[in-house]
Amino acid sequence: ARPSGNLRPRLTSFVGREPELARLRGDLARLRLITLTGPGGSGKTRLAEHAAAADPEPGWLVELARLDHPAAVPGAVLSALGLRESTLVAREKAAAEDPAAQLVEHCANRRMLLVLDNCEHVIGAVAELAEHLLTHCPGVRILATSREPLGV
């Protein structure tokens, strides 16, 4: 059985954003990196979650709001995917010491949608990781939410 991601089912309805949701779904069908930008509280996360839940590939929500250092971004993605150093058997010592290398090793031959939520305070690290994953993992797509564009 293929993993279904970590998106939680919503218990409330989603009304009034159908045009944005339809456009986002269309963009997700043809683009590998999308950043939803806007002020805090404008519904970026909710829109991203709804679009990811309807996507044919497994969706993985990575919550970045609580990170206090940019270097923690790759580890946060590993955690969201259910992978940590203790559970991922790295083929090489270098991969075990480098979370970005672990991600590439895990994602290189998989198809998935990563939802990177609340990127603004670690934007440089998110942009660097996104570029790295998109370069080395052809089946990975990224939907980011941020108050500013990733610039990738």
Secondary structure, 3 states (H helix, E strand, C coil): CCCCECCCCCCCCCCCCHHHHHHHHHHHHHCCEEEEECCCCCCHHHHHHHHHHHCCCCEEEEECCCCCCHHHHHHHHHHHCCCCCCCCCCCCHHHHHCHHHHHHHHHCCCCEEEEEECCHHHHHHHHHHHHHHHHHCCCEEEEEEECCCCCC
